Every structure is written in C-alpha cells, then in structure tokens.
Amino acid sequence: MNLKLSYYALVTEVVPDTTFIIYSTRSGRTLAINKKYFDCLTKGEFDKLPENLLTRLLGMEALAPYE
C-alpha cells in the first residue's frame, strides 16, 4: 500500500532538531517522534520506519493511502 502523511496530521517541533509532535485531527491522538523518523515521514520513506511506529501512525490516522 502506498502511503502519505495525512492532510489531517499537524506537526510541531517541540525541541529544535530533536523531537516532533504529530497530532491527528481525525482521531484526536498525538505522538512524539524523533527527528530521524520525522525526516522519513517528510521524505515519504515509510519503509524505513519501525513496524510498531508505522502501526501507531496508521492507527491514529496520521497516514493515509496515496492514490
């Protein structure tokens, strides 16, 4: 399945160049991730994310199918 960062996912940097918070407006859930994984998200390199992180992002609807 091809994925993309959801239009409904808001991202804010809480610690410069270290920690990012993703808030899904669809589910109301948040998740803190480090810069390494944030860079993978912004580049669309979802295959480089750990399986448990990918599962959490899908579960909170921060990722959406890419058509």
C-alpha positions as CSV (number, residue, x, y, z in Angstrom):
1,M,0.0,0.0,0.0
2,N,1.3,3.4,-0.9
3,L,1.1,5.9,1.9
4,K,1.4,9.7,2.5
5,L,1.3,11.9,5.6
6,S,-2.4,12.7,6.1
7,Y,-3.8,16.2,5.3
8,Y,-5.3,16.0,8.8
9,A,-2.0,15.5,10.6
10,L,-0.5,18.5,12.2
11,V,3.2,18.5,13.2
12,T,5.0,20.8,15.5
13,E,8.6,20.9,16.6
14,V,8.8,20.9,20.4
15,V,12.6,20.5,20.9
16,P,14.5,22.1,17.9
17,D,16.1,19.4,15.7
18,T,15.2,16.7,18.2
19,T,11.6,16.0,18.9
20,F,8.4,16.5,16.9
21,I,4.7,16.0,17.9
22,I,2.2,14.7,15.4
23,Y,-1.4,15.5,16.1
24,S,-4.1,13.8,14.1
25,T,-7.2,15.9,13.8
26,R,-9.2,12.9,12.6
27,S,-8.6,10.8,15.7
28,G,-7.6,13.4,18.3
29,R,-4.4,11.5,19.1
30,T,-0.9,12.7,19.5
31,L,2.5,11.0,19.1
32,A,6.1,12.3,19.8
33,I,8.7,11.2,17.3
34,N,12.4,11.9,16.9
35,K,14.0,13.8,14.0
36,K,15.2,10.7,12.3
37,Y,11.7,9.3,11.9
38,F,10.2,12.7,11.2
39,D,12.7,13.0,8.2
40,C,11.5,9.6,7.0
41,L,7.9,10.8,7.1
42,T,8.6,14.1,5.2
43,K,10.5,12.2,2.5
44,G,7.9,9.5,2.2
45,E,10.3,6.8,3.2
46,F,7.8,4.8,5.2
47,D,9.7,1.6,4.7
48,K,12.5,2.9,6.9
49,L,10.1,3.3,9.9
50,P,10.0,0.6,12.6
51,E,6.9,-1.6,12.3
52,N,5.5,-0.5,15.6
53,L,5.7,3.2,14.7
54,L,4.1,2.6,11.4
55,T,1.3,0.7,13.1
56,R,0.7,3.6,15.6
57,L,0.7,6.2,12.8
58,L,-1.8,4.2,10.8
59,G,-3.9,3.6,13.9
60,M,-4.1,7.3,14.8
61,E,-4.9,8.1,11.1
62,A,-1.8,10.3,10.7
63,L,-1.0,8.3,7.5
64,A,-3.4,7.9,4.6
65,P,-3.4,5.9,1.4
66,Y,-1.7,7.6,-1.5
67,E,-3.8,7.4,-4.7
